[in-house]
Amino acid sequence: MWALTALLLLVPSRGQAATLEKPTLSLHPPWTTIFKGERVTLRCDGYHPLLLELRPINTLWYLGHLLLPSHKKSIEVQTPGVYRCQTRGAPVSDPIHLSVSNDWLILQVPYAAVFEGEPLVMRCRGWYDKVVYKLHYYRDDQAVRYFHSSANYTVLQARASDSGRYQCSGTMRIPVESAPMFSSKVAVTVQEARHAAAVRLLQVQSHGAPLRLGRRVHGPGARDRRARIVLVRGGYHHPQRPETQPVAAAPRARLSPEPGLHHSPRPAGSSLGAR
């Protein structure tokens, strides 16, 4: 009974459920183009609230705008189209576009986004894994790599300049060596590095409201104490120097201003030592 009560305390309210993060949709193997007749596995991973409404948590699957009948966490598919998934109380996942080809040669690229500094891997694949000979990889119609036979093309640390439309060509022995065959072109985009994007976001957020050193905050002690300079926002601003006039040997007054309240300006002709 106590265990059930503890679990129920972890169940989010209906208002909280609406703020769940969208699930992650993944593809296995991780290639967006397959041959006709092949099957791949889609997996939907998301946050499942414990004992939500005391019912099993089902997964919804979409092919375009069509709701698929399966409610499992993973499904096998072979139909081309745009797939998405959704778990109860969460938004719909990002899409995965699956292409199905009937060509002799296909260029397979990863479904997930590739960021600067990460490896970029693609492979030129012959019909049902037939060996491809005299293999060329192209980017924007320019040859970038040659292999004697089937091999993946890998960029160890991708850069934005590696983005483009890729294609491969080669020959196959069916049973004698064929003329060169070409795959369809596939667009590949290398995105800005994650940390660089985060820094750029911070710069954009601070643009127009630069950091500055500004407000003087007086301590609760005395008038002769130098004002503390508080960091208000970013940027560079040379604050005015606090007054440095020496103080007469008069008893120090104890002030208790309200938080954030500044002293009113002194009357003309008065000095710090006068009471």
SEDRENLO-691303 format. One record per residue: y, x, z of N, C-alpha, C, CB in turn; residue in one letter. Coordinates in steps of 0.02 Angstrom, whole numbers, padded with zeros to 5 digits, always signed. Glycine has a CB too. Example, Ala and Ser with C-alpha at 12.3 -4.5 7.8 and 13.67 -1.06 7.14 Angstrom:
2
-00284+00660+00390-00225+00615+00390-00165+00660+00390-00224+00565+00452A -00112+00642+00354-00053+00684+00357+00002+00645+00394-00030+00704+00286S 
END
This chain:
275
-00060+00042+00000+00000+00000+00000+00063+00043+00000+00000-00047+00061M +00064+00096+00043+00122+00140+00046+00130+00178-00020+00116+00189+00104W +00073+00198-00051+00077+00233-00115+00107+00189-00169+00008+00258-00137A +00087+00125-00170+00113+00079-00220+00188+00068-00209+00076+00011-00217L +00209+00063-00146+00280+00055-00131+00320+00114-00154+00290+00044-00057T +00294+00175-00144+00329+00235-00164+00337+00238-00240+00293+00297-00140A +00284+00218-00276+00289+00218-00348+00339+00167-00374+00221+00205-00378L +00340+00109-00342+00388+00057-00364+00459+00079-00354+00375-00007-00325L +00472+00122-00304+00540+00147-00294+00563+00191-00351+00545+00185-00228L +00515+00220-00388+00533+00264-00444+00546+00226-00508+00479+00314-00455L +00532+00162-00509+00542+00122-00570+00615+00109-00580+00503+00055-00566V +00645+00127-00638+00716+00116-00649+00730+00042-00660+00741+00156-00709P +00791+00024-00645+00812-00045-00657+00820-00056-00731+00877-00060-00620S +00832-00119-00751+00841-00134-00822+00901-00099-00850+00847-00209-00832R +00954-00093-00811+01013-00058-00834+01000+00016-00846+01070-00066-00785G +00958+00047-00803+00942+00117-00810+00897+00128-00870+00909+00143-00748Q +00851+00080-00882+00804+00089-00937+00839+00093-01004+00754+00031-00938A +00896+00060-01009+00933+00060-01072+00963+00128-01088+00987+00008-01071A +00966+00173-01038+00997+00239-01049+00946+00294-01059+01041+00256-00990T +00883+00276-01070+00831+00327-01080+00845+00365-01145+00762+00295-01082L +00823+00429-01146+00831+00468-01206+00780+00446-01259+00822+00543-01191E +00799+00456-01322+00754+00436-01375+00693+00482-01376+00790+00436-01443K +00635+00456-01395+00574+00497-01396+00576+00549-01451+00512+00452-01405P +00533+00599-01445+00527+00652-01495+00468+00638-01541+00520+00721-01460T +00482+00635-01605+00430+00623-01655+00411+00690-01686+00453+00572-01709L +00346+00706-01687+00323+00770-01716+00269+00757-01767+00297+00816-01661S +00260+00807-01811+00213+00801-01867+00163+00858-01864+00251+00803-01935L +00099+00842-01874+00045+00891-01869-00004+00881-01927+00008+00886-01800H -00015+00933-01969+00022+00997-01972+00095+00986-01991-00012+01044-02023P +00137+01036-01980+00209+01024-01981+00242+01027-02049+00243+01074-01937P +00209+00999-02101+00236+01002-02169+00254+00932-02194+00185+01035-02217W +00311+00927-02226+00336+00862-02246+00308+00838-02313+00410+00862-02249T +00273+00882-02349+00243+00863-02413+00168+00876-02411+00276+00902-02473T +00129+00827-02432+00056+00834-02433+00030+00810-02500+00023+00794-02375I -00033+00825-02514-00065+00801-02575-00090+00729-02565-00123+00847-02596F -00092+00694-02620-00118+00625-02618-00189+00625-02592-00114+00593-02688K -00202+00580-02545-00268+00575-02514-00274+00612-02448-00319+00602-02562G -00227+00656-02432-00228+00691-02368-00197+00648-02314-00191+00759-02374E -00213+00665-02253-00186+00629-02195-00153+00678-02147-00241+00588-02159R -00101+00655-02113-00068+00695-02062-00062+00652-01999+00002+00720-02086V -00047+00686-01943-00041+00651-01879+00031+00651-01855-00086+00685-01826T +00055+00593-01837+00121+00585-01806+00111+00573-01732+00161+00527-01839L +00152+00606-01691+00147+00599-01619+00215+00581-01590+00120+00664-01586R +00216+00532-01545+00278+00509-01515+00277+00526-01441+00288+00432-01525C +00323+00570-01419+00327+00591-01349+00393+00568-01320+00319+00668-01343D +00389+00529-01266+00450+00504-01234+00438+00493-01161+00473+00439-01267G +00492+00476-01126+00489+00463-01054+00461+00394-01042+00558+00471-01021Y +00408+00390-01003+00378+00326-00987+00389+00310-00913+00302+00326-01004H +00433+00265-00896+00445+00248-00826+00381+00224-00792+00499+00193-00820P +00371+00247-00730+00311+00229-00694+00308+00155-00679+00306+00269-00629L +00252+00125-00696+00239+00055-00679+00295+00008-00701+00228+00048-00604L +00326+00024-00758+00380-00018-00782+00353-00088-00794+00411+00011-00846L +00378-00135-00754+00358-00205-00756+00283-00214-00748+00381-00237-00822E +00250-00162-00719+00178-00163-00705+00137-00180-00767+00164-00214-00651L +00159-00156-00825+00122-00167-00887+00115-00101-00924+00157-00219-00931R +00064-00094-00966+00056-00032-01004+00116-00019-01049-00009-00033-01046P +00131+00045-01059+00187+00064-01102+00161+00072-01173+00222+00129-01076I +00183+00031-01219+00163+00036-01288+00214+00075-01329+00152-00034-01317N +00190+00104-01383+00232+00139-01430+00239+00097-01493+00205+00210-01446T +00299+00090-01517+00311+00053-01579+00320+00103-01636+00373+00007-01572L +00291+00088-01693+00294+00132-01751+00326+00094-01809+00224+00157-01771W +00370+00131-01845+00405+00101-01902+00395+00144-01964+00480+00093-01887Y +00381+00111-02020+00381+00143-02086+00436+00109-02125+00310+00136-02123L +00493+00144-02131+00552+00111-02157+00574+00058-02108+00539+00081-02227G +00579-00004-02131+00596-00061-02087+00534-00101-02068+00648-00106-02120H +00475-00076-02087+00412-00112-02074+00383-00090-02007+00361-00100-02130L +00367-00137-01964+00335-00123-01900+00260-00115-01911+00349-00180-01847L +00234-00057-01893+00163-00043-01902+00122-00073-01845+00150+00032-01907L +00058-00089-01856+00019-00124-01805-00003-00080-01747-00042-00153-01836P -00001-00015-01753-00027+00029-01700+00022+00033-01641-00041+00099-01727S -00005+00040-01581+00036+00050-01521+00014+00114-01483+00031-00011-01474H -00023+00157-01517-00046+00219-01485+00009+00272-01486-00109+00245-01521K -00002+00324-01447+00047+00378-01442+00048+00420-01506+00032+00421-01382K -00008+00423-01542-00012+00460-01604-00050+00419-01656-00045+00529-01593S -00031+00429-01719-00063+00392-01774-00074+00439-01832-00021+00330-01795I -00124+00424-01874-00136+00460-01936-00108+00420-01994-00212+00475-01945E -00073+00454-02039-00041+00419-02095-00053+00458-02159+00034+00409-02082V -00048+00424-02215-00053+00456-02281-00006+00423-02331-00125+00453-02306Q +00033+00374-02308+00080+00339-02351+00147+00374-02349+00086+00265-02330T +00178+00386-02406+00244+00418-02405+00297+00370-02378+00264+00441-02476P +00350+00398-02350+00404+00358-02324+00437+00389-02264+00379+00289-02307G +00481+00351-02232+00519+00374-02174+00489+00342-02112+00594+00356-02180V +00465+00384-02066+00432+00360-02005+00477+00370-01945+00365+00397-01995Y +00474+00322-01898+00508+00326-01834+00463+00295-01781+00578+00291-01837R +00478+00312-01718+00441+00281-01663+00489+00261-01608+00386+00329-01637C +00464+00221-01562+00506+00197-01507+00462+00179-01448+00549+00135-01529Q +00485+00196-01387+00451+00175-01326+00496+00124-01291+00434+00236-01280T +00466+00085-01247+00502+00030-01216+00564+00055-01178+00456-00009-01169R +00620+00024-01191+00682+00040-01155+00719+00099-01183+00667+00053-01085G +00692+00133-01234+00723+00193-01262+00747+00180-01334+00674+00253-01260A +00794+00219-01358+00816+00212-01428+00760+00233-01476+00879+00253-01441P +00771+00221-01540+00723+00241-01591+00729+00317-01602+00736+00202-01658V +00674+00349-01617+00672+00422-01627+00708+00441-01691+00600+00447-01628S +00720+00506-01698+00743+00532-01762+00688+00524-01814+00765+00607-01756D +00706+00518-01878+00655+00505-01929+00618+00567-01953+00686+00471-01988P +00560+00557-01981+00523+00608-02018+00507+00578-02087+00458+00630-01980I +00527+00614-02139+00516+00591-02207+00455+00625-02235+00578+00604-02252H +00402+00587-02249+00340+00614-02275+00336+00601-02350+00278+00583-02239L +00324+00655-02388+00316+00650-02461+00243+00662-02480+00363+00700-02498S +00219+00625-02529+00151+00633-02554+00154+00650-02628+00109+00567-02542V +00119+00704-02647+00123+00730-02715+00056+00727-02750+00149+00801-02715S +00058+00718-02816-00001+00719-02858+00001+00778-02906-00007+00654-02897N +00046+00828-02890+00053+00887-02933-00001+00939-02916+00123+00918-02924D -00006+00990-02959-00053+01044-02947-00026+01091-02893-00066+01083-03011W +00039+01093-02886+00071+01142-02841+00125+01107-02800+00101+01201-02882L +00125+01119-02735+00178+01091-02692+00207+01146-02648+00150+01032-02649I +00271+01139-02633+00304+01184-02585+00312+01147-02519+00374+01208-02612L +00282+01175-02467+00284+01142-02402+00334+01178-02356+00213+01142-02369Q +00379+01139-02327+00430+01165-02281+00423+01128-02214+00502+01158-02310V +00446+01158-02159+00439+01125-02093+00481+01062-02089+00458+01174-02037P +00456+01014-02050+00492+00951-02040+00549+00959-01991+00444+00897-02016Y +00542+01006-01944+00593+01013-01891+00652+01054-01916+00562+01046-01828A +00709+01044-01884+00769+01082-01903+00759+01156-01889+00831+01055-01864A +00786+01198-01932+00784+01271-01925+00854+01294-01908+00756+01306-01990V +00860+01334-01854+00925+01358-01831+00932+01432-01846+00934+01345-01756F +00994+01455-01851+01007+01525-01863+00972+01568-01810+01082+01539-01864E +00942+01623-01832+00907+01667-01786+00834+01650-01777+00941+01667-01721G +00813+01591-01799+00743+01571-01793+00706+01586-01857+00738+01495-01776E +00639+01590-01854+00600+01602-01915+00601+01541-01961+00527+01621-01898P +00604+01554-02025+00598+01502-02076+00534+01517-02115+00660+01499-02123L +00486+01471-02113+00421+01482-02145+00409+01425-02195+00363+01486-02093V +00388+01443-02255+00367+01393-02305+00307+01420-02342+00425+01376-02354M +00269+01374-02372+00210+01396-02408+00202+01358-02473+00147+01389-02365R +00179+01394-02523+00164+01365-02588+00089+01353-02590+00188+01412-02647C +00072+01290-02600+00002+01271-02592-00026+01241-02657-00006+01221-02534R -00084+01267-02676-00118+01241-02735-00158+01179-02718-00164+01294-02765G -00174+01141-02770-00210+01078-02762-00273+01088-02720-00229+01049-02831W -00274+01055-02662-00329+01059-02614-00348+01131-02599-00389+01021-02640Y -00296+01172-02587-00303+01240-02563-00334+01288-02614-00344+01241-02501D -00326+01274-02678-00345+01323-02728-00298+01384-02723-00343+01292-02800K -00324+01443-02735-00284+01504-02730-00232+01505-02786-00329+01567-02734V -00170+01523-02767-00115+01528-02815-00104+01602-02829-00050+01493-02787V -00104+01621-02893-00093+01690-02912-00024+01698-02944-00148+01713-02962Y -00001+01762-02945+00065+01777-02973+00118+01730-02944+00064+01772-03051K +00120+01729-02879+00160+01680-02842+00232+01703-02834+00129+01668-02773L +00278+01661-02856+00349+01674-02848+00381+01619-02805+00384+01678-02916H +00427+01641-02761+00469+01593-02724+00540+01600-02751+00467+01606-02647Y +00574+01542-02758+00642+01541-02784+00689+01504-02736+00644+01507-02853Y +00751+01528-02733+00804+01491-02699+00862+01483-02747+00827+01529-02633R +00879+01420-02759+00932+01404-02806+00921+01438-02873+01001+01424-02778D +00857+01434-02897+00836+01459-02963+00836+01536-02968+00881+01431-03017D +00843+01570-02912+00840+01643-02910+00778+01665-02872+00905+01673-02877Q +00738+01709-02903+00677+01733-02870+00694+01773-02807+00635+01776-02919A +00660+01757-02752+00674+01792-02689+00613+01830-02663+00697+01742-02636V +00552+01812-02688+00493+01847-02663+00435+01838-02712+00473+01822-02592R +00394+01891-02718+00335+01888-02761+00274+01909-02721+00344+01934-02823Y +00218+01873-02731+00154+01891-02702+00101+01890-02757+00135+01843-02643F +00050+01933-02749-00004+01935-02798-00045+01870-02794-00049+01996-02787H -00055+01845-02733-00092+01782-02724-00064+01745-02664-00169+01796-02714S -00095+01689-02648-00068+01641-02598-00044+01676-02535-00121+01590-02581S +00017+01662-02515+00047+01689-02454+00108+01648-02436+00065+01764-02463A +00121+01644-02371+00181+01609-02348+00243+01652-02359+00174+01590-02273N +00299+01620-02370+00363+01655-02374+00398+01645-02307+00408+01628-02433Y +00415+01700-02273+00443+01698-02206+00509+01736-02203+00393+01726-02154T +00559+01704-02175+00622+01737-02158+00622+01743-02082+00685+01697-02185V +00617+01804-02056+00608+01813-01984+00667+01786-01944+00598+01886-01968L +00727+01798-01967+00787+01774-01933+00832+01740-01985+00825+01833-01896Q +00825+01675-01989+00861+01638-02040+00936+01638-02028+00835+01566-02042A +00973+01637-02082+01046+01632-02080+01068+01573-02122+01079+01698-02105R +01131+01555-02115+01157+01499-02154+01151+01512-02228+01230+01486-02135A +01156+01576-02249+01151+01593-02319+01081+01582-02347+01172+01665-02330S +01031+01572-02303+00963+01557-02326+00954+01484-02344+00913+01577-02272D +01004+01443-02334+01000+01373-02354+01000+01368-02430+01058+01332-02323S +00969+01317-02456+00969+01307-02528+00911+01263-02550+00966+01373-02564G +00902+01259-02616+00847+01221-02645+00792+01271-02665+00871+01178-02706R +00735+01264-02633+00679+01311-02643+00627+01281-02691+00647+01329-02577Y +00592+01327-02724+00539+01309-02771+00490+01366-02775+00569+01292-02841Q +00429+01353-02795+00380+01406-02805+00344+01395-02871+00330+01408-02746C +00315+01449-02896+00277+01446-02959+00218+01493-02953+00321+01464-03020S +00167+01481-02993+00108+01524-02993+00056+01497-03041+00079+01531-02924G +00001+01533-03045-00055+01512-03088-00116+01498-03044-00071+01567-03141T -00162+01459-03072-00225+01444-03038-00282+01450-03088-00223+01374-03006M -00340+01465-03062-00400+01472-03104-00439+01407-03101-00444+01532-03082R -00434+01367-03155-00463+01299-03155-00501+01283-03220-00408+01247-03143I -00557+01317-03237-00584+01377-03204-00552+01441-03229-00659+01381-03216P -00522+01440-03290-00488+01499-03313-00416+01496-03290-00492+01506-03391V -00383+01553-03291-00315+01556-03265-00268+01513-03307-00290+01628-03263E -00230+01473-03273-00185+01426-03307-00119+01459-03325-00173+01365-03263S -00078+01423-03361-00009+01443-03372+00029+01435-03307+00024+01402-03430A +00087+01467-03299+00125+01459-03237+00143+01386-03224+00189+01501-03239P +00134+01366-03162+00151+01299-03140+00208+01303-03089+00089+01263-03110M +00248+01250-03086+00306+01249-03041+00301+01189-02994+00372+01246-03081F +00320+01201-02932+00323+01146-02884+00389+01109-02892+00316+01172-02812S +00395+01052-02860+00459+01018-02856+00505+01057-02809+00450+00945-02831S +00570+01049-02819+00619+01083-02777+00626+01046-02711+00687+01088-02813K +00636+01085-02658+00644+01057-02590+00706+01086-02559+00581+01072-02546V +00749+01043-02532+00810+01067-02499+00795+01091-02429+00864+01011-02497A +00821+01149-02412+00813+01179-02345+00883+01195-02318+00767+01243-02347V +00897+01174-02257+00962+01187-02226+00951+01225-02160+01001+01122-02213T +00982+01283-02154+00980+01321-02092+01042+01302-02052+00976+01399-02105V +01032+01274-01994+01088+01249-01954+01116+01303-01909+01066+01189-01913Q +01177+01291-01886+01210+01338-01841+01170+01347-01777+01282+01314-01825E +01169+01409-01753+01130+01425-01693+01151+01379-01635+01139+01498-01673A +01102+01362-01593+01115+01315-01538+01170+01339-01492+01051+01305-01498R +01168+01403-01472+01219+01428-01425+01287+01430-01458+01200+01497-01398H +01289+01447-01523+01353+01449-01558+01382+01380-01564+01345+01481-01627A +01339+01330-01576+01363+01262-01581+01392+01238-01515+01307+01215-01604A +01359+01259-01459+01384+01239-01393+01452+01270-01379+01334+01259-01339A +01460+01335-01398+01525+01368-01388+01579+01335-01430+01520+01443-01405V +01562+01319-01493+01611+01286-01537+01631+01218-01509+01582+01278-01607R +01583+01182-01480+01599+01117-01450+01648+01125-01393+01535+01083-01426L +01638+01176-01351+01685+01188-01296+01754+01205-01322+01659+01243-01251L +01756+01245-01376+01821+01263-01404+01857+01202-01432+01812+01315-01459Q +01819+01158-01464+01849+01098-01492+01876+01053-01436+01799+01059-01535V +01837+01048-01382+01857+01006-01327+01921+01032-01293+01802+01000-01275Q +01929+01099-01291+01987+01127-01258+02047+01134-01305+01970+01195-01229S +02037+01124-01370+02091+01131-01419+02143+01077-01407+02064+01129-01491H +02205+01096-01407+02259+01048-01396+02276+01039-01323+02240+00981-01426G +02234+01064-01279+02248+01062-01207+02228+01129-01178+02211+01003-01171A +02263+01184-01198+02242+01251-01178+02246+01260-01102+02285+01302-01212P +02204+01305-01079+02205+01321-01008+02271+01353-00990+02146+01366-00989L +02297+01337-00934+02360+01368-00913+02360+01377-00838+02420+01324-00935R +02395+01426-00816+02405+01437-00745+02470+01402-00727+02407+01513-00727L +02466+01354-00682+02525+01314-00674+02544+01297-00603+02517+01253-00711G +02520+01244-00577+02547+01213-00518+02545+01258-00457+02510+01150-00503R +02601+01262-00420+02603+01297-00357+02578+01251-00302+02675+01323-00341R +02534+01278-00264+02509+01238-00208+02525+01275-00144+02431+01225-00214V +02564+01246-00101+02584+01278-00038+02531+01264+00015+02653+01252-00014H +02515+01315+00053+02469+01306+00107+02502+01269+00164+02442+01372+00131G +02463+01247+00211+02491+01209+00267+02527+01252+00318+02436+01170+00300P +02532+01318+00305+02559+01363+00356+02635+01365+00358+02533+01431+00346G +02667+01405+00315+02738+01416+00321+02770+01423+00254+02752+01478+00364A +02836+01422+00253+02873+01427+00191+02874+01497+00163+02943+01403+00201R +02863+01547+00206+02868+01616+00182+02804+01637+00146+02882+01663+00240D +02751+01598+00151+02688+01619+00121+02692+01609+00045+02629+01579+00150R +02666+01658+00008+02668+01653-00064+02628+01592-00087+02642+01718-00098R +02654+01559-00138+02619+01501-00165+02556+01524-00200+02664+01460-00214A +02502+01486-00192+02440+01501-00227+02443+01470-00296+02378+01474-00188R +02422+01508-00347+02423+01484-00415+02355+01454-00431+02442+01541-00466I +02354+01393-00452+02291+01357-00464+02277+01354-00538+02293+01286-00434V +02214+01366-00558+02194+01361-00628+02188+01287-00645+02127+01398-00641L +02233+01265-00690+02233+01195-00709+02189+01184-00769+02304+01171-00723V +02201+01218-00825+02159+01216-00884+02161+01284-00918+02180+01159-00932R +02123+01293-00972+02117+01358-01003+02176+01378-01044+02057+01360-01045G +02179+01441-01065+02233+01466-01105+02269+01522-01068+02283+01410-01123G +02327+01543-01092+02364+01595-01060+02436+01571-01049+02362+01660-01100Y +02457+01571-00989+02524+01550-00972+02547+01593-00914+02527+01474-00954H +02604+01627-00922+02629+01670-00870+02669+01628-00820+02672+01727-00898H +02644+01617-00762+02680+01576-00713+02741+01612-00686+02633+01557-00655P +02788+01574-00663+02846+01604-00630+02824+01637-00565+02901+01551-00616Q +02855+01694-00551+02836+01728-00489+02860+01689-00429+02866+01800-00488R +02820+01683-00377+02842+01649-00317+02898+01689-00283+02784+01638-00268P +02939+01655-00246+02994+01688-00213+02969+01739-00161+03040+01637-00179E +03004+01796-00159+02982+01849-00114+03035+01867-00063+02963+01911-00154T +03084+01823-00052+03138+01838-00005+03109+01846+00065+03191+01782-00006Q +03128+01898+00100+03101+01908+00168+03122+01852+00214+03124+01975+00197P +03084+01842+00264+03095+01788+00311+03124+01815+00376+03030+01749+00325V +03173+01780+00401+03203+01801+00465+03153+01791+00521+03267+01761+00480A +03166+01822+00578+03120+01820+00633+03125+01755+00672+03131+01878+00680A +03131+01702+00637+03133+01636+00670+03062+01610+00677+03177+01585+00630A +03052+01566+00727+02984+01538+00735+02963+01503+00671+02982+01489+00795P +02900+01511+00656+02874+01480+00596+02861+01405+00608+02809+01515+00574R +02881+01366+00560+02870+01294+00566+02801+01277+00540+02924+01253+00527A +02769+01231+00571+02703+01208+00549+02712+01142+00512+02654+01201+00609R +02695+01145+00448+02702+01086+00406+02632+01059+00390+02741+01102+00341L +02628+00995+00384+02563+00964+00367+02575+00916+00309+02533+00926+00428S +02591+00944+00251+02602+00899+00194+02537+00865+00172+02632+00937+00135P +02545+00808+00140+02486+00775+00114+02458+00817+00057+02504+00703+00090E +02392+00810+00043+02362+00851-00010+02396+00839-00076+02287+00836-00016P +02412+00894-00111+02442+00889-00177+02517+00878-00175+02410+00835-00215G +02549+00871-00114+02621+00857-00108+02659+00922-00109+02636+00816-00044L +02713+00928-00151+02754+00987-00155+02813+00981-00107+02777+00999-00227H +02840+01038-00084+02900+01037-00043+02960+01016-00086+02913+01106-00011H +03004+00980-00058+03065+00962-00093+03110+01022-00097+03101+00902-00059S +03151+01027-00149+03194+01086-00157+03244+01092-00099+03233+01083-00223P +03262+01157-00082+03308+01169-00027+03379+01152-00047+03303+01242-00003R +03421+01128+00000+03492+01115-00016+03526+01180-00035+03528+01082+00043P +03577+01172-00076+03614+01232-00098+03645+01267-00038+03670+01213-00148A +03641+01333-00039+03671+01373+00014+03625+01385+00072+03732+01341+00039G +03570+01353+00075+03524+01364+00131+03482+01425+00119+03479+01304+00143S +03456+01454+00171+03413+01512+00165+03348+01498+00201+03447+01576+00194S +03298+01539+00186+03233+01528+00217+03236+01540+00291+03181+01572+00186L +03280+01580+00314+03283+01595+00386+03319+01542+00425+03315+01660+00398G +03360+01501+00393+03399+01450+00429+03356+01392+00448+03458+01427+00388A +03368+01362+00505+03332+01303+00528+03381+01246+00535+03296+01316+00596R 
END
